[in-house]
Amino acid sequence: MIPFRAQVKFFLENPDSVDGSLFVGVFQRWIQQKALDGLLIDVADYRHVFEGPGVILIGHESDYAIEYRNGRPGLLHTRKRGLEADLPTQLRNTFRLALAACELLEAETVFIPRLKFRADTIEIRFADRLQLPNLPDSFERIKDDLGVALAELYAAYPVQFAPVEQDARYLFTVGVKAEGVRDIAALVRHRQPSAQP
């Protein structure tokens, strides 16, 4: 089973010090520089929407958004057109692409202080209500595959994951917590090689 539109969100560690308007220019520059894998198309600014999608870098294969849902800003990566053979491979590529964007954002000098993303807490969502409605059975269907992908992402770090909310009005979401991992760079160093998009 390959869910449509797998998402992963890495939360900002220092959200209160972030000027959200700067993401528009940064993302526009990324399009010009082809800074990320895949075709990057446009930037949309939804910062006026309360706890909304914020600023979105729209791509053909993937979208990247600085999302403010539940008052927890972070980078939300949405995998839209993957050609992966199975769920673990889809998640590996989603993690890889999201981590690449987090690393680029942490290196951006326009943000003062610099952006920093948490590596010990992430959310994984599945925007596929047909295959994975927000019901207990959905977690049972994916937990083994999800466990494989998370074990590779976090390597030696102990990790726990569980559904976030069982409410059919919201996307099926899994919260992930890892112990001991300090930063995004540690995840990149320990991430095993994965398939290309």
C-alpha positions as protocol buffer text, in pm:
chain_id: "A"
residue {
  index: 1
  type: MET
  ca { x: 0 y: 0 z: 0 }
}
residue {
  index: 2
  type: ILE
  ca { x: 131 y: 345 z: -98 }
}
residue {
  index: 3
  type: PRO
  ca { x: -73 y: 622 z: 64 }
}
residue {
  index: 4
  type: PHE
  ca { x: -137 y: 931 z: -141 }
}
residue {
  index: 5
  type: ARG
  ca { x: 43 y: 1239 z: -7 }
}
residue {
  index: 6
  type: ALA
  ca { x: 257 y: 1125 z: 282 }
}
residue {
  index: 7
  type: GLN
  ca { x: 365 y: 1419 z: 499 }
}
residue {
  index: 8
  type: VAL
  ca { x: 630 y: 1476 z: 762 }
}
residue {
  index: 9
  type: LYS
  ca { x: 667 y: 1779 z: 988 }
}
residue {
  index: 10
  type: PHE
  ca { x: 982 y: 1889 z: 1168 }
}
residue {
  index: 11
  type: PHE
  ca { x: 905 y: 2147 z: 1437 }
}
residue {
  index: 12
  type: LEU
  ca { x: 1097 y: 2471 z: 1486 }
}
residue {
  index: 13
  type: GLU
  ca { x: 1287 y: 2486 z: 1813 }
}
residue {
  index: 14
  type: ASN
  ca { x: 1284 y: 2869 z: 1825 }
}
residue {
  index: 15
  type: PRO
  ca { x: 950 y: 2968 z: 1665 }
}
residue {
  index: 16
  type: ASP
  ca { x: 898 y: 3290 z: 1860 }
}
residue {
  index: 17
  type: SER
  ca { x: 1207 y: 3452 z: 1707 }
}
residue {
  index: 18
  type: VAL
  ca { x: 1118 y: 3372 z: 1345 }
}
residue {
  index: 19
  type: ASP
  ca { x: 1009 y: 3641 z: 1097 }
}
residue {
  index: 20
  type: GLY
  ca { x: 767 y: 3446 z: 878 }
}
residue {
  index: 21
  type: SER
  ca { x: 779 y: 3699 z: 595 }
}
residue {
  index: 22
  type: LEU
  ca { x: 1138 y: 3598 z: 519 }
}
residue {
  index: 23
  type: PHE
  ca { x: 1034 y: 3255 z: 395 }
}
residue {
  index: 24
  type: VAL
  ca { x: 876 y: 3405 z: 82 }
}
residue {
  index: 25
  type: GLY
  ca { x: 1205 y: 3543 z: -47 }
}
residue {
  index: 26
  type: VAL
  ca { x: 1402 y: 3237 z: 61 }
}
residue {
  index: 27
  type: PHE
  ca { x: 1168 y: 2998 z: -118 }
}
residue {
  index: 28
  type: GLN
  ca { x: 1164 y: 3214 z: -432 }
}
residue {
  index: 29
  type: ARG
  ca { x: 1544 y: 3204 z: -437 }
}
residue {
  index: 30
  type: TRP
  ca { x: 1538 y: 2827 z: -395 }
}
residue {
  index: 31
  type: ILE
  ca { x: 1326 y: 2800 z: -710 }
}
residue {
  index: 32
  type: GLN
  ca { x: 1578 y: 3007 z: -906 }
}
residue {
  index: 33
  type: GLN
  ca { x: 1873 y: 2811 z: -769 }
}
residue {
  index: 34
  type: LYS
  ca { x: 1702 y: 2469 z: -800 }
}
residue {
  index: 35
  type: ALA
  ca { x: 1810 y: 2419 z: -440 }
}
residue {
  index: 36
  type: LEU
  ca { x: 1606 y: 2100 z: -380 }
}
residue {
  index: 37
  type: ASP
  ca { x: 1543 y: 1780 z: -572 }
}
residue {
  index: 38
  type: GLY
  ca { x: 1247 y: 1787 z: -806 }
}
residue {
  index: 39
  type: LEU
  ca { x: 1072 y: 2064 z: -997 }
}
residue {
  index: 40
  type: LEU
  ca { x: 995 y: 2371 z: -782 }
}
residue {
  index: 41
  type: ILE
  ca { x: 718 y: 2586 z: -929 }
}
residue {
  index: 42
  type: ASP
  ca { x: 585 y: 2871 z: -711 }
}
residue {
  index: 43
  type: VAL
  ca { x: 548 y: 3024 z: -365 }
}
residue {
  index: 44
  type: ALA
  ca { x: 214 y: 3094 z: -193 }
}
residue {
  index: 45
  type: ASP
  ca { x: 178 y: 3310 z: 119 }
}
residue {
  index: 46
  type: TYR
  ca { x: -106 y: 3209 z: 351 }
}
residue {
  index: 47
  type: ARG
  ca { x: 31 y: 3365 z: 670 }
}
residue {
  index: 48
  type: HIS
  ca { x: -297 y: 3556 z: 709 }
}
residue {
  index: 49
  type: VAL
  ca { x: -477 y: 3226 z: 781 }
}
residue {
  index: 50
  type: PHE
  ca { x: -484 y: 3153 z: 1155 }
}
residue {
  index: 51
  type: GLU
  ca { x: -272 y: 2842 z: 1230 }
}
residue {
  index: 52
  type: GLY
  ca { x: -277 y: 2775 z: 857 }
}
residue {
  index: 53
  type: PRO
  ca { x: -30 y: 2651 z: 599 }
}
residue {
  index: 54
  type: GLY
  ca { x: 187 y: 2964 z: 627 }
}
residue {
  index: 55
  type: VAL
  ca { x: 427 y: 2998 z: 334 }
}
residue {
  index: 56
  type: ILE
  ca { x: 426 y: 2714 z: 80 }
}
residue {
  index: 57
  type: LEU
  ca { x: 696 y: 2625 z: -171 }
}
residue {
  index: 58
  type: ILE
  ca { x: 496 y: 2441 z: -436 }
}
residue {
  index: 59
  type: GLY
  ca { x: 664 y: 2173 z: -640 }
}
residue {
  index: 60
  type: HIS
  ca { x: 562 y: 1909 z: -890 }
}
residue {
  index: 61
  type: GLU
  ca { x: 666 y: 1609 z: -680 }
}
residue {
  index: 62
  type: SER
  ca { x: 667 y: 1772 z: -336 }
}
residue {
  index: 63
  type: ASP
  ca { x: 547 y: 2077 z: -145 }
}
residue {
  index: 64
  type: TYR
  ca { x: 732 y: 2242 z: 144 }
}
residue {
  index: 65
  type: ALA
  ca { x: 540 y: 2461 z: 388 }
}
residue {
  index: 66
  type: ILE
  ca { x: 617 y: 2655 z: 702 }
}
residue {
  index: 67
  type: GLU
  ca { x: 301 y: 2543 z: 876 }
}
residue {
  index: 68
  type: TYR
  ca { x: 149 y: 2685 z: 1197 }
}
residue {
  index: 69
  type: ARG
  ca { x: -109 y: 2418 z: 1285 }
}
residue {
  index: 70
  type: ASN
  ca { x: -192 y: 2390 z: 1658 }
}
residue {
  index: 71
  type: GLY
  ca { x: 39 y: 2683 z: 1728 }
}
residue {
  index: 72
  type: ARG
  ca { x: 346 y: 2469 z: 1652 }
}
residue {
  index: 73
  type: PRO
  ca { x: 536 y: 2613 z: 1355 }
}
residue {
  index: 74
  type: GLY
  ca { x: 753 y: 2380 z: 1155 }
}
residue {
  index: 75
  type: LEU
  ca { x: 849 y: 2257 z: 811 }
}
residue {
  index: 76
  type: LEU
  ca { x: 582 y: 2034 z: 659 }
}
residue {
  index: 77
  type: HIS
  ca { x: 695 y: 1830 z: 359 }
}
residue {
  index: 78
  type: THR
  ca { x: 424 y: 1673 z: 143 }
}
residue {
  index: 79
  type: ARG
  ca { x: 521 y: 1395 z: -98 }
}
residue {
  index: 80
  type: LYS
  ca { x: 270 y: 1419 z: -384 }
}
residue {
  index: 81
  type: ARG
  ca { x: 394 y: 1216 z: -680 }
}
residue {
  index: 82
  type: GLY
  ca { x: 634 y: 954 z: -562 }
}
residue {
  index: 83
  type: LEU
  ca { x: 700 y: 642 z: -765 }
}
residue {
  index: 84
  type: GLU
  ca { x: 811 y: 430 z: -471 }
}
residue {
  index: 85
  type: ALA
  ca { x: 737 y: 59 z: -459 }
}
residue {
  index: 86
  type: ASP
  ca { x: 631 y: 43 z: -94 }
}
residue {
  index: 87
  type: LEU
  ca { x: 554 y: 253 z: 214 }
}
residue {
  index: 88
  type: PRO
  ca { x: 899 y: 228 z: 381 }
}
residue {
  index: 89
  type: THR
  ca { x: 1064 y: 356 z: 61 }
}
residue {
  index: 90
  type: GLN
  ca { x: 808 y: 635 z: 33 }
}
residue {
  index: 91
  type: LEU
  ca { x: 878 y: 740 z: 391 }
}
residue {
  index: 92
  type: ARG
  ca { x: 1257 y: 719 z: 345 }
}
residue {
  index: 93
  type: ASN
  ca { x: 1234 y: 959 z: 52 }
}
residue {
  index: 94
  type: THR
  ca { x: 994 y: 1186 z: 241 }
}
residue {
  index: 95
  type: PHE
  ca { x: 1237 y: 1201 z: 534 }
}
residue {
  index: 96
  type: ARG
  ca { x: 1533 y: 1262 z: 302 }
}
residue {
  index: 97
  type: LEU
  ca { x: 1367 y: 1551 z: 121 }
}
residue {
  index: 98
  type: ALA
  ca { x: 1234 y: 1709 z: 441 }
}
residue {
  index: 99
  type: LEU
  ca { x: 1575 y: 1686 z: 609 }
}
residue {
  index: 100
  type: ALA
  ca { x: 1741 y: 1848 z: 307 }
}
residue {
  index: 101
  type: ALA
  ca { x: 1501 y: 2143 z: 333 }
}
residue {
  index: 102
  type: CYS
  ca { x: 1556 y: 2170 z: 711 }
}
residue {
  index: 103
  type: GLU
  ca { x: 1933 y: 2174 z: 660 }
}
residue {
  index: 104
  type: LEU
  ca { x: 1905 y: 2447 z: 398 }
}
residue {
  index: 105
  type: LEU
  ca { x: 1681 y: 2658 z: 621 }
}
residue {
  index: 106
  type: GLU
  ca { x: 1916 y: 2620 z: 917 }
}
residue {
  index: 107
  type: ALA
  ca { x: 2199 y: 2745 z: 695 }
}
residue {
  index: 108
  type: GLU
  ca { x: 2008 y: 3055 z: 578 }
}
residue {
  index: 109
  type: THR
  ca { x: 2175 y: 3369 z: 715 }
}
residue {
  index: 110
  type: VAL
  ca { x: 1869 y: 3593 z: 664 }
}
residue {
  index: 111
  type: PHE
  ca { x: 1717 y: 3450 z: 982 }
}
residue {
  index: 112
  type: ILE
  ca { x: 1853 y: 3610 z: 1300 }
}
residue {
  index: 113
  type: PRO
  ca { x: 1886 y: 3412 z: 1513 }
}
residue {
  index: 114
  type: ARG
  ca { x: 1937 y: 3115 z: 1281 }
}
residue {
  index: 115
  type: LEU
  ca { x: 1653 y: 2866 z: 1245 }
}
residue {
  index: 116
  type: LYS
  ca { x: 1682 y: 2541 z: 1436 }
}
residue {
  index: 117
  type: PHE
  ca { x: 1458 y: 2238 z: 1392 }
}
residue {
  index: 118
  type: ARG
  ca { x: 1391 y: 1973 z: 1653 }
}
residue {
  index: 119
  type: ALA
  ca { x: 1505 y: 1628 z: 1557 }
}
residue {
  index: 120
  type: ASP
  ca { x: 1356 y: 1442 z: 1853 }
}
residue {
  index: 121
  type: THR
  ca { x: 988 y: 1510 z: 1774 }
}
residue {
  index: 122
  type: ILE
  ca { x: 816 y: 1481 z: 1438 }
}
residue {
  index: 123
  type: GLU
  ca { x: 468 y: 1425 z: 1299 }
}
residue {
  index: 124
  type: ILE
  ca { x: 383 y: 1198 z: 1010 }
}
residue {
  index: 125
  type: ARG
  ca { x: 49 y: 1250 z: 836 }
}
residue {
  index: 126
  type: PHE
  ca { x: -126 y: 1066 z: 559 }
}
residue {
  index: 127
  type: ALA
  ca { x: -348 y: 1286 z: 340 }
}
residue {
  index: 128
  type: ASP
  ca { x: -526 y: 982 z: 201 }
}
residue {
  index: 129
  type: ARG
  ca { x: -861 y: 950 z: 373 }
}
residue {
  index: 130
  type: LEU
  ca { x: -969 y: 670 z: 138 }
}
residue {
  index: 131
  type: GLN
  ca { x: -686 y: 427 z: 219 }
}
residue {
  index: 132
  type: LEU
  ca { x: -601 y: 556 z: 567 }
}
residue {
  index: 133
  type: PRO
  ca { x: -894 y: 718 z: 746 }
}
residue {
  index: 134
  type: ASN
  ca { x: -826 y: 844 z: 1096 }
}
residue {
  index: 135
  type: LEU
  ca { x: -929 y: 520 z: 1266 }
}
residue {
  index: 136
  type: PRO
  ca { x: -743 y: 272 z: 1492 }
}
residue {
  index: 137
  type: ASP
  ca { x: -728 y: 15 z: 1212 }
}
residue {
  index: 138
  type: SER
  ca { x: -515 y: 248 z: 999 }
}
residue {
  index: 139
  type: PHE
  ca { x: -236 y: 244 z: 1256 }
}
residue {
  index: 140
  type: GLU
  ca { x: -239 y: -134 z: 1267 }
}
residue {
  index: 141
  type: ARG
  ca { x: -207 y: -144 z: 888 }
}
residue {
  index: 142
  type: ILE
  ca { x: 106 y: 72 z: 872 }
}
residue {
  index: 143
  type: LYS
  ca { x: 283 y: 37 z: 1206 }
}
residue {
  index: 144
  type: ASP
  ca { x: 529 y: -232 z: 1091 }
}
residue {
  index: 145
  type: ASP
  ca { x: 631 y: -42 z: 777 }
}
residue {
  index: 146
  type: LEU
  ca { x: 648 y: 282 z: 971 }
}
residue {
  index: 147
  type: GLY
  ca { x: 865 y: 115 z: 1233 }
}
residue {
  index: 148
  type: VAL
  ca { x: 1111 y: 2 z: 965 }
}
residue {
  index: 149
  type: ALA
  ca { x: 1143 y: 352 z: 819 }
}
residue {
  index: 150
  type: LEU
  ca { x: 1178 y: 518 z: 1160 }
}
residue {
  index: 151
  type: ALA
  ca { x: 1442 y: 267 z: 1272 }
}
residue {
  index: 152
  type: GLU
  ca { x: 1648 y: 363 z: 969 }
}
residue {
  index: 153
  type: LEU
  ca { x: 1593 y: 734 z: 1022 }
}
residue {
  index: 154
  type: TYR
  ca { x: 1690 y: 730 z: 1390 }
}
residue {
  index: 155
  type: ALA
  ca { x: 1946 y: 448 z: 1374 }
}
residue {
  index: 156
  type: ALA
  ca { x: 2067 y: 384 z: 1732 }
}
residue {
  index: 157
  type: TYR
  ca { x: 1830 y: 635 z: 1893 }
}
residue {
  index: 158
  type: PRO
  ca { x: 1533 y: 479 z: 2079 }
}
residue {
  index: 159
  type: VAL
  ca { x: 1208 y: 584 z: 1913 }
}
residue {
  index: 160
  type: GLN
  ca { x: 839 y: 562 z: 2002 }
}
residue {
  index: 161
  type: PHE
  ca { x: 542 y: 641 z: 1780 }
}
residue {
  index: 162
  type: ALA
  ca { x: 163 y: 641 z: 1820 }
}
residue {
  index: 163
  type: PRO
  ca { x: -147 y: 800 z: 1665 }
}
residue {
  index: 164
  type: VAL
  ca { x: -191 y: 1163 z: 1766 }
}
residue {
  index: 165
  type: GLU
  ca { x: -569 y: 1199 z: 1752 }
}
residue {
  index: 166
  type: GLN
  ca { x: -850 y: 963 z: 1666 }
}
residue {
  index: 167
  type: ASP
  ca { x: -1091 y: 1210 z: 1508 }
}
residue {
  index: 168
  type: ALA
  ca { x: -1223 y: 1138 z: 1158 }
}
residue {
  index: 169
  type: ARG
  ca { x: -1237 y: 1512 z: 1082 }
}
residue {
  index: 170
  type: TYR
  ca { x: -855 y: 1528 z: 1081 }
}
residue {
  index: 171
  type: LEU
  ca { x: -587 y: 1351 z: 880 }
}
residue {
  index: 172
  type: PHE
  ca { x: -450 y: 1028 z: 1020 }
}
residue {
  index: 173
  type: THR
  ca { x: -142 y: 1148 z: 1209 }
}
residue {
  index: 174
  type: VAL
  ca { x: 133 y: 966 z: 1395 }
}
residue {
  index: 175
  type: GLY
  ca { x: 349 y: 1140 z: 1654 }
}
residue {
  index: 176
  type: VAL
  ca { x: 712 y: 1033 z: 1683 }
}
residue {
  index: 177
  type: LYS
  ca { x: 948 y: 1086 z: 1977 }
}
residue {
  index: 178
  type: ALA
  ca { x: 1314 y: 986 z: 1985 }
}
residue {
  index: 179
  type: GLU
  ca { x: 1556 y: 994 z: 2277 }
}
residue {
  index: 180
  type: GLY
  ca { x: 1904 y: 1139 z: 2261 }
}
residue {
  index: 181
  type: VAL
  ca { x: 1905 y: 1284 z: 1910 }
}
residue {
  index: 182
  type: ARG
  ca { x: 2024 y: 1645 z: 1928 }
}
residue {
  index: 183
  type: ASP
  ca { x: 1981 y: 1800 z: 1588 }
}
residue {
  index: 184
  type: ILE
  ca { x: 1896 y: 1763 z: 1221 }
}
residue {
  index: 185
  type: ALA
  ca { x: 2263 y: 1710 z: 1133 }
}
residue {
  index: 186
  type: ALA
  ca { x: 2268 y: 1397 z: 1350 }
}
residue {
  index: 187
  type: LEU
  ca { x: 1975 y: 1250 z: 1157 }
}
residue {
  index: 188
  type: VAL
  ca { x: 2140 y: 1328 z: 825 }
}
residue {
  index: 189
  type: ARG
  ca { x: 2464 y: 1161 z: 939 }
}
residue {
  index: 190
  type: HIS
  ca { x: 2286 y: 847 z: 1058 }
}
residue {
  index: 191
  type: ARG
  ca { x: 2030 y: 817 z: 779 }
}
residue {
  index: 192
  type: GLN
  ca { x: 2096 y: 514 z: 564 }
}
residue {
  index: 193
  type: PRO
  ca { x: 2112 y: 555 z: 184 }
}
residue {
  index: 194
  type: SER
  ca { x: 1771 y: 555 z: 19 }
}
residue {
  index: 195
  type: ALA
  ca { x: 1623 y: 546 z: -324 }
}
residue {
  index: 196
  type: GLN
  ca { x: 1610 y: 861 z: -530 }
}
residue {
  index: 197
  type: PRO
  ca { x: 1275 y: 1021 z: -621 }
}
